[in-house]
Amino acid sequence: MSTAEILAELNARIDTIEEAYEFFLAYASQGLPSDQGSDTGRQARHYLERCDTALTGLGDFLNGFIERLDVGSPAPYRAFIAVIDSDARHAQAAIQLVIAQPAISSQIVDNLNASIHLRALLTDLFLIDEVLKQRARSAAAQQ
């Protein structure tokens, strides 16, 4: 997999997580008692499932990327990726809990949105994305 392909996959994962979070904000504001019987409700489950998939193996994916970039001293990257991995696993556990519910109300999604794990994860991802893009650009310029 090329650096460009890895960056594209990272961007796709981040976009999926961010889109889900934004959808969750809108869903939470609707005051729905359940996801059943409405298009919006079906979309809620769809976004939850897509987000769950995007979170799977995120730490391993990022560690593989920094190995490919040959960042020199990987210790600061690995330390931060450990934070991302922890936040991703915690956010994923919360998302899987919501998916497991027979009815997903707006209130449940509102509580998911308030989860520090999900919000911290988004911030972590925006930071690592920018750092890795900059590293990739630097590596490409040196070739």
N, C-alpha and C positions, 0 to 999 in steps of 0.2 A: 504494500500500500504506500503510495507516495505521500509526501508531506501535505500536498494540496488536498488529497483525498481524506487524509486524517483530519485536517482542518475543516473540511466540508462535513464530515461526520460529527465532529465536535459542535460545529455551528448548528447542525440539524438537531442534535440532542438539546442544546441550550434553547433553541427556538421552540422545540416541543414543550419543554418545561415552562418556559416563559409564557407561551400561548395558553397552556393549561392554567397557569396561575391567573392570568388575565381573565380567562373564561370563568374560573372559580369566583373571582371578584364579582362578576356580573351575575352569576348564578346565585351567589349568597344574598345579593340585594333583592332578589325576586320574592322571597318569603314563601317558597314552595314547601309543602309538607313532605313531598316525595318526588323522586325522579321518575316514577312510573306514570305512564299515560300522557307524556308530553314529549315533543321533539327536543326541548331544552333538557329534559331529564335524560333522554337517551344520549345527548351530546355530553352531559356531565360524566356519565360512565365511560364514554369513548375517550374523553380528555384524561380521565383518571387512569385508564388503561394505557394510553399512549405515554403518559408521564411516567408510569411505573416501568414501562419498557425502556424509556430513555435513561432512567436512573440505574438500571441493571448493569453492574460491572463498570460503573463510571470511574472509580478509582483505578482499577486495572487498566482501563483504556487510557487514562491520562498518564499513568506511569509508563506505559508502552510508548506513548507519544514523546515523552521527554527523553527516553532512551534513543528513539529515532532521531531526535533533534541534536543529540550529542551536546548537551548544555554545559559541558565541563564539569563543574561541581554540582551534582544533582541533589545534594542534601537539602537546600532550601525549597526546592521544587517538591521533593518527596514529603517533606514536613507539611507543606501546604496541601498537597494532594491527600495526605492522611486526614486533614481537617475536612476537605471536600468529601472524601469517602465516608467519614463519620456522619456528616450532615446529610449526605445522600441516603445512607442506610436508614437514618432516623426518619427522614422525610418519606422514604419508601415504605417504611413500616406504618406510618400514619396513613399514607395513601392506600395501602393494602387493607388496613382496617376499615377505611371508608368503603372501598370496593366490596368488601365482604358483607356489608349491610344490605338487607333486603329492600330498604327504602333509604334513599339519600336525600335528606332535606336540605334546604338552603342553610339552616342553622348548623348542620354538621359541616357543610362546606365552609361556612364562615369561620368555624372553629379551626378547620384545617388551614385556612388562609392565615389565621393568626399564629399558627405554629411557628416558633422561632426557627425550627429546623428548615422549613421550606423557604422562608425569607432569607435566612443566612446562606442557604445553598445558592439561591439566585445571585446574591452578592458575590459569593465565592466564585461562581462560574463566570461572572462578568470580569472579575479580576484575572483569573487564570487564562481566560480566552484572550484578553488583551496582551498579557505577558507572552503567551505562546505565539500569538500572531506576530508580535514584535521580534521574538527570537527567530521565527521562521523567515521573516523578511531579512533579518541580519544575516542568517545563514545563506539565503539565496543570493544576497549581494556579495558575499565573500567568494562565491563559486565562479 
